[in-house]
Amino acid sequence: MNIFIAGLLILFSYASLGLENKIDREKLVRRHTVEIDSVDLLSPLSVGNGRFAYTVDFTGLQSFPMNYEKGIPLGTQSEWGWHSYPDTAGYYYDETLVDFDFYERKVPYAVQKHFPQRNREAVNYFRQNPHRLHLGIVGMDFFHADGSLVKANEITSINQTLDPWTGEIRSSFEIDGQKVEVTTYSHQDMDLISSQIKSPLLKSGQLRIKLHFPYPSGGHSDSGCDWNQPDKHRSDLNTAKGSATINRKIDDTSYKVFLTWSNTAKITEKEKHFFYLEPKSAESQFSFSCCFSSTEETENLPGFKETAENSKTEWKKFWQSGGAVDFSGSTDPRAFELERRVVLSQYLTKVNCAGNYPPQETGLTYNSWHGKFHLEMHWWHGVHFALWNRTDILKKSLDYYIQIADKAKETARTQGFDGVRWPKMTSPSGIDSPSDVGSFLIWQQPHIIYLANLCYQASPNNEFLKKFADIIFETADFMASYAHYNSENDHYVLGPNLIPAQERFPASTTINPPFELAYWKQGLIAAQQWRENLGLDQKKKWDDVIRKLSPLAVQDGIYLGAESAPDSYTNPRYMSDHPMAIGTYGMLPSSTMADFETMKNTFDYVWKNWHWEETWGWDFPMTAMTATRLGLPEKALEALFKEVETNTYLPNGHNYQNDRLKLYLPGNGALLTAVAMMCAGYEGCETDLPGFPKNGTWKVKWEGLEPLP
């Protein structure tokens, strides 16, 4: 009996120890509740579900969208909301193609031709179309007692919070001494927002809900709204008791907006595409739900209470699943800020990047590059989900490759290559946008192999192997056929007509950039392993390329940016943009091609001499990853906190780049990837917390993370 009791006590002690060491996730997340107390044009807040997002100003809705055009625009976007202008000129994609010499044959690429005029217009059409839609402004108008419209600068006592644990935005402010309180949620299973408003202004008729629908601007980087084309689209209102439907028609694009509300209210059309929902009861509380849908009727819309419960439940599930990192025991002054960035980056990538397609670089917040996604960024948008044990989110976007495989196969065939060649700047259509840069990028090609392999490693099963087998094998076929065999040195060469991930080198002369070489080899090895897992023989051509791929070019003990660029570190142009020579070691298995000592020399030189002011948000986490693999944890942290404009993290958690690109989600994804690696390590790593100094100032608790392969 005494032995039995002693055993129970030991088990109880171990169980208690486990509970004691477990991260309090709610406390962790909620200590980074976002607080806004002014009109901050760069810190609007978003709610969403990864397929749909809605971004609000300081009022908790989209009441002053024109003010935010100067900052981060207030978007209402979805993964299905796309539009193309009518092609009245009958453009052909072939009109964007130009032949380039490639080892005694011609290869066509879609580029930005400037003449003849028709070809230039064709290029612009295919770059601009399709573009992502702003589905509509849902905000409030406020009125003074004399009936005049309230301006943003007349609103006082602003207090707004975003609770990432529940997905709740709570806003309060005063108008002429009258308090207004607004609570907003997004449904996690529908493209729907719901808000509750409390204010005496409701009773006096001085507060109205407004819905305003734009024609698409088709702009490169903007809200997507053109308010000066009212005759080019339709917004047809149908009403019923306690609800309404607005049928939107924009050229060949159509969708519906469904509304339901509490209490008595009346919806009217003030002018074309502008509607007021006016509460008519004597109560000082009003709630409504607004749903956007590309399909037919949506019945029984959830109200505010149901939407709030759905948001709270699903966000709690999200935060209680996957990985977590707690820096609260650390004394390093950077710890709290790093934790804030990590928590808010998880929130933002769940809202913007967790859908069925690769996201655009600005997610579902506002348009950049016409709302199209850049497939080379899928690495940074997606890898972190796997490392944080949320592989189910990553898996959803991989089906896109299957959907566009025929288009990718057509591209490869037209260029005279085998297999499938994946686009760069694209949309759900899979059509590659003409570009003098993007058309020559190749580093997106192995992504599907890498990402699918992460998913398979998380949950090995034959069904998944078979589902993606054709896509992976055809990707590898392209990669093997793209590599040109040089019989003089018995090596396979990548390029020319290649622009590497460091987009500074000329396409016409660039060969053998280091990252692409290493990624090519790693991708082909992984494709062979996929065949082996299915019991298939390995492909001889793939093996031949793996064995004979050109080595990474070295000069003076440092890896060059490309074999064709001996001036990689003397030409100022080549000392900016992404420092991919060191990224080769940080992002990819260290055993692939790079030598430790040479990489260490390269890292030291890049660290001291790179033009860091001309880099992008994901370059700093990537540098931290390389530092971690090289055993330089202090440098890893210094990289994450380099004082460069493009390494700025706003109060809302977004990674600011510059006035042209005010948020940049690849930066958030890269940060999460780097921190996971700094905690959980990488394949073959035997050091605990390899990315953090062992000087006593960092006390890091983590759970549920996976090492980087």
N, C-alpha and C positions, 0 to 999 in steps of 0.2 A: 504493500500500500504506500509506504514511504517513497519507494522508487517510482511508483506510478505518479504520485503527487509531484515529486521532484521533476519528472519528465514533463508534466503539464506546465510547471512553472518555467522550465527552460523554453518550451514552445511558446508560452505566453510572452516571455521576455523577447524572443525573436520577433514575434508578431508585433509587439509594441514598438520594437526598434524600427521595423519596417514602416509602420504607420507614422512614426516620428520623423523618418527620413523622407517620407512622401511629400511632394510639393503641394502646398495649399494653392491649387490653381485659381480658385476664385479670388483669393487675396492677391495673387500674383497679377492677374489680369486687371483687376479693378484698381490697383494702385496706379494704373496708367490710363485712367479715365481722362479723356480729353476735355479740357476746360477752355472756353472762349469767352472773353468779356468785352470784345470790341468788334467793329466791322473789319475783319481781317480777310482781305480779298484772296489771300493765298491759303486760307485754311477753312474752306467750306467743308462740311462733313457729309459722309455718304452712308446710306444703308443699301443693302442688296443681298443677292444670293449666289453670285458667280455667273448667272445667266442674264441678270437684270440688275441695274443699279440706278439710284436716284440720289442726286447731290443737292444739298440744301444750303441756304445762306443762314445768317444769324437768327432769322425768324423761325427756323425749323421747317420751312417750306421754301419754295422758289419765288419769293416775293419781289426781289430786286435783281433779276437776272442781268439787266444791262450794266449794273455796277460791277458785276463779277466778270464781265467780258474782259476787263483789264487785268484780272487775276486768273484764278482757276474757274472756268465756266461751270455753270450749274447744269449738268447733263441729266437727261432721262434716257438711258440707252439699254439696249438688249442685244443678245447675240443674233436674233432673227431680224432686227430692224435695219434693212438695207434698201438702197434706192439707186437707180441709174437714170440719168437724164435721157430723154428720147434720142436715139441715134438717127437723126434726120439726114445725116450725110452718108450713112451706110458705110462706116469705116470697117476695114478688115484688119485683123491682128497682124497679118503679114506685112502691112504697111509700116509697122514699127521695127521690122527686122533688118539687120545689116549683117553682111557676111564678114567674118574675120578669118584670117589665115591660121590654120592649126595643122602643122606637120603635113604640108603638101595637100591639104584639102580645105574646103570652106565650111565654116560652122556659123549658122545664123543666131544672132542674139537680139532680143528686143531692147533697144536703147532709145535714148532721148534725142531723136533726130530733130534738127532745127530747120531743115529745108529738104525738099520743097514744102510749101506751106501746108498742103493737104496732109503730108506725112507728119508734120509737126502737130497738126490738130488731132490726128489719129493717136499720136503718142499721148497728148494731153487727155484725150477722151478715155483711153484705157488706164491711165494713171488715176484719173479722177473718179472713175466708175468701176464697180459700184462703190458708194460711200455710205458710211454708217449714219443712220437717222437719229436726230433728236426727236423723241416721240411726243414731246409736248411739255410746256411749262405748267406746273401745278403749284400755285402760290396763293398769296393773300394780298388784297388791296385794303388799305386802311384810310379812313376819312376823318378829318377834323369835324367839329360840331357844325362848322359853316359849310360842310360839304366838299371842301377842297381835299385833294389827295395828299396823304402823308408821304414825305420824302424820307429816305433812309437816314439822312443826317438829323432828322427831327426825333428819332427814336432813342430813348435813353435806358439806363439800368439794364444793359445787355448781360445775360448770364446763360451760357449754353454748355451742355455737357454731352459727350458721347460715351456711353457705357458699352465697351466692347464685349463684356460678358453676356449682355442681353441683346445687343444690336439696337439699343434705344437711344434716340436723340431727344433730349429734353431742353427746351428753350424758353426763356422768360425775358420780358422787356416791358417798357412802359411807353405809352403814347398819351400825351397830354395828361399825365398823372394816372392813367388807367392801365392796370397790369394786364398783360397777355401771356398766357402759358400754352405752349404747344408741345405735344409729345408725338413722335413719329417713329414708325417701324416699317420694315419691309417684310412681306411674307417670304418664307424660305422655300416654298414649293410653287408659288405663283408669281407672276410679274406684277406685283401689286404693292402699293404703299397705303398705309392707313394712319390717320392723324386724329388726335383729340385736341380740341381748342377750348380753353377756358378764359373768358374775359367779359367784363361788363359791356364791352363794345359790341358783343353779339346782340344783346338786348336792344341797344340803341340803333342797330342797323349800320354801324360804322366799321364793320369788318365783313368782308365778302371773300369767299374762295374764288380764285380765278383759274381758268384753263385757257391757255393761249398756244396755238399750234402754228409752227413755222413751215415755210418751204425750205428744203435743204440748201445750204450754201455751197456744198461740195468743196469747201475750203481745205487747204492743206492742214492747218492747225487752228481750230476754232471751235465754237460751240456747236457748229453745224446748222445754225439758224440764219435764214434770210427772211426778214420781216417785210420786205418790199415787193413781194410777189403774191399778193392775195388772190389773184385770178388764176394762178397756175395749180391750185389744189382745192380740195373740198373738205369741209368739216360739217357733216349732216347730223343734226341733233334729233334724237327720238327720246321721248320722256314717258315715264310710268310713275306710279305712286312710289315715292321713296327711292327712285332709281332713274338712271338715264344712260343712253348709249350714244356715243359720238362716232360716226363712221368716217374714217379718214381715207381719202383717196388722193394719192400723189402720183400722177402719171400712171405707170403700171403697178405701182405699189399700193397696197391697201392694208389697213389694220383697224382694230376697234378699240375704243376706250370706254370702259364700263365704270359707272359710278353708283355708289349706294351710300345712304347717309342716315343718321339718326335724327329724330325730331322733325319738325316741319321745315321745309325749305323749298325754294323755287329756283329752277335753273333757266336762264335766259341767254340768248345770244346778243351781246352788246354790239358787236360788229363782226365782220367776217373772221372766223377762226378764233374769236375771243368770246368766252362764256363766263358768266357769273353764277355761282351757286350761293344764294342768299338765304341764310337762316331766318326763319319767320316766327319762331316761337319766343316766348318771354323768358326762356332759360339762358343762363350765361355759360352753357357748355354745349359743344357741338362736335360730332365726330363724323368722319367720312372715310370711305375706301375708294381707291382709284386703281383699276386694273387695265393693263395694256395687253392686247392679244392679237396675234396674226391669224388666229383661227376664228371659227364662228362663235356662237353664243357661249358665254360663261355664266352658268347658273349659280345661284346661291353664293354670292360673293361674301367672304368672311368680313365681319365688321371689325371695329377697332379692338374689342376685347379678344376676339378669336385670333386676330393677327398678332397682337401683343403676346399671347400665350404661345403661338407657333414660333415666333422669333425667339422668345426666351428659352423655349424647350430645345430648339435646334441649335442655337448658339451654345447652350450649355453642353450639348452632345459634342459639338465641335471642340470646345476647349477641354473637355474631359477625355477626348480621344487623342491619339498621336503623342507627339513629344512636348516637352516643356523644359524651360531653362530658368533658373532662379538665381539672381546675382545679389540677393538682399543681404547676404552675410559678408559681402566684399567691402573693403575700405578704400579701394582705388576710386578716386573721384569720378572716373568715367563709367563706373558700373551701372549706376541708375539710368543714365542716358542710353547705354547700350541695351539695357533691359527694356526701356521704353520703345526703342526702335524695333526691337525683336517682337514685342507684343503687338504693336500697331501694324507692323509689316504682316504679321499673320492675319490680322483683321482685314487689312486692305487687299491682300491677295485672295482671301476667301471671298470678299465682296466682288472683286474685279476679274479674277483669273481662274475661277473654279467651274467654268462652264464646259460646253461640249466642243469648243474650238480653242485653238491657241488665242490668247488675248492680244489686243493691240497694246502698244507700249504705254498708253495712257488708260488702259483698261476700258471700263464702261463709264468713265467720268467725263471725258470730252474727247474730241477727235484730234488725232495727230496722224499725219500721212493719210488723210482722208478717211480715217477710221479703220484702215486696213492693218492686219497683223503682219509682223515680220517673223518669218519662220525660224530665222537663225536665233531669235531671242527665246524660242521655246525651251532651250536649255535652262535659261535663268528663270523663266516663268514656271517651269515644271519640276526640275530636279529636287527643289527643296521640299515639295510635297512628299516625295518618296523618303527623303532623309528624316522628315518629321513624322514618318509613319502614317501619312495620309495618302497612301498610294491610290486609294479609290478615286480621289479627286483627279490625280494625274491620268489615270486610265481613261477617263471620260473623253479627254481631248485627243487621245491616240487614234480613236476611230476616224478622225478627220483624214488621216493619211490613207485609210482604206477608201474613203469617199472620193478623194481626188486622184486616186492612183491612175485612172485612165488618162486624165489630163497630164499627169507627170510622165506617163509612158509616152504620150504623144510628143512632149517636149524633148525627151531623150531621143526618140526616133527621128524627129525633125533635125536634130543636131548630129545624128549619126552615131549615137551611143546606145549601149544596151540598157535594159532595165528601166528604172524610173528616175527622173531628175526633178527634185522637189523645188517648188517656187520659193521666192524670197519675200517680196511684198505682195500680199494677196488677201483674199476674202474667202467666204465659204465656197466660191466658185472654183478655187484652185488656179485661176488664171494669174500668171506672173505679170506684175506691173512693169512696163518698160522703164529701164533705169540704166544710166551710165555706170553705176556702181553695183546695184543689187543683182543685176543679171549675171554678173561675173563672180559673185560670192559662191563658195562651195561648202563652207563649214556647217551649213544646215543639213547637208546630205546624210551624215551618219546619225543625226539626232534620233530618228525613229528607232534605230538599233539600240542606241544607248538607253533611251527612255523606256522602251519595251523591256529591255534587260533588267532595269531597275524594278519594274513591275513584276516580272517573272521571279526575280530573286526574293521579292517580298512574299510571294505566294506561288511556288512552283506547281504548275499543273499542265497537263497535256493539251487541254482545251485552249488555253492561252497560247501555247506554242504553235498550235495548228492555225489559230485565228490570224496570227501575224506572220506566219512563215513566208507566204508569198511576198508580202510587202518587204520584209527584211531581206529575202533572197534577191529580189529585184533591185533593191537599194544597193546591195553589195555588187550585183552585176554591173550597175552603172559605175560604181566606184572603181571596179577593176578595169572597165573599158575606158574610163576617163584617164586613168594613169597611162602615160605614154612610155613605151619601152625604148630606152636608149641603148642600142647595141654596143656603142663604143665603150661605155663604162658598165654595162650589164646592170643598169638601174632603171627603175620606173620613176618617171618625173611627173609632178603635178604642175600644170600650166604649160604655156602661157594662156592668155585670155582668162586670167584669174586675178581677182582682188581678194586678198586674205581678210581675216577678221579685223586685223589692223588696217583700216580702209584708207591707207595713205599711199599705197604702191600702185603703179600703173598696170592696168590689166594686160596691155600688149606685150610686156617684157617680164612680168613677174613669174618666177618658178620657185617651187619648193619652200613655201613658208613653213616654219616649224610646227605651229599648232595643227595645221591641216595635214601635214605628213604624219604626225603622231596619232591624230584622230582617225585618219584613213586606216592606219595599221590596226589600231585598237578596234575600229568598227568591223573590219574584215575578220579579225580574230574572233570577235563576238558572234558574227554571222556564221562562221564555221562551227562554233560551239552550239549555236541554235540548231544547225543541221545534225550535229552529233547527239543532241538531246532528243531529237526526233528519230534517231536511228538511221540517219541518212549518211551517205559517203560525203567526204569533204570535196570541195570543188578545187581542181588543180589550178585553174587560173587564179583564183583568190589566193591560194598558197604561194603561187609564183610571185604575185604582187607583194604579199606580206614579206617574203624572203628578200626580195630585190628592191624594195622601196628605197629611194634615196635617203641617205642619212641626213640628220639635221646639220645645216651649214654652220661651221665654227670659224671665227677669225679672232686671233689674239686671245684665245681662251674664252670667248664669249659667243653665245648663239646669235646669229644674225636674224634680222626680221624677215629675210628671204635669201635664198642662195643667190638670187640675181641682184642683191643689194649689198655689195661690200661697203657702201657708205651708210649702212643702217644707223650708225651712231655719230656720223659727221654731217649728214644732211638734216637740217633742223626739221624738215617736214616729216621725216621718219622717226622723230623723237617725240611724237604726240599720238593722240588717239589711244586705242587699247594696247597695252604693252604685252602682246600675245606671246612673245618669246618666253616670258616667265609664266604666262598663263598655261603654257604647254605642260608645265610641271604641277601647277596647282589644280587644274581641272581634270586632268587625265591620270590614269595609273602611272605611278613614277617608274614602273618597270618597262613602259612601252618603248621609249626611244631615248629619253634624255639621261644624261650623265649628271650625277649629283654635284660633283665639283664644278663642272662647267656651268651648271645651272646656278650654283651658289655665286660664281663670279658674275654671271649675267644679272642675277638679282641685285647684287651689290652695286653694279654699275647703273642699272635702271633706277634703283632707289635714289641714288645720289644725283642723277643727271636727267631723268625724264622730265618732260614739260608737263607736269601734273595739272597745271591750270587748263590744259587742253585735253582733258580726259572725260570719261563718262561715269555715271554712278556705279556701274557694276565693276569698274576697274579696281576700286579700293577693296571690296571683298575678295575679288580674284587675287589681288596681291597678297591679302591676308592668308588665303589658302595656300599659296606658294610658300609664304613664310612659315606656315605651320608645317608643311612637309619638309622644309629645310631645317626645322628645329629652331626657329627664331620667333618664339611666342611674343616677345615685346614688340618686334617689328609687325607682327600680325595685328596687334592692337593699335599700334601707331597708324597702320594703313587704314583701319576702320575709322579712325578719327582725324585723318589728314584734313587740314583746314583749307579746303578747296571748295569753290562755289558748288560744283557738281556733287559734292559729298554732303550737302545740306539736307537735314531732315526737319521738315516743317512741324508746327504744333499738331497738325492732324496726322502726322506720321509719313507723309509723302516725301519722296526723294526729289527735291527741287534740282533742276539742271541750270536753267537760265531763263531769260524772258521769253524765249521761243518755245521752250519745253518745260512747263512749270511743274510737271510731275513725271516720274519715270519709274514704272513698276519693275523693270528688270533690276534696278538698284535694290528694291525691297527684296525681290526674290534671291538676288545674289547675297545679300546680307544674311538671310536665313540659311542659305547653303553654307556660307562660310562659318557661321556660328555653330551649326550642327557639326561640321568637320572639326572645329576647334574644341568641341566638347567630346564627341564620340570617336574622333579620329578618322582613319581611312584604312583601307585594306592593307594589312601587314603592319599597322602601327601598334607598338607595344607600350606607348607612353600614355599615362592617364592625363586627360585634359591637355592635349598637345599644343593647343593654341593659347594657353594662358600661363603667364610667368609663375614660377614656384617661389615667389618672394613673400608670401604670406598676406598679400593685399587682395588676392582673388579667392573668394570662397564661392565656388560654383556648384550648384546642385542641378543635375539634369536627369531626365528620364524619358524613355520612349523614343530616343533618337537612333538612327542607323549610321554606321560609318560610310564615308564616300568610297565607292569602289576604286 
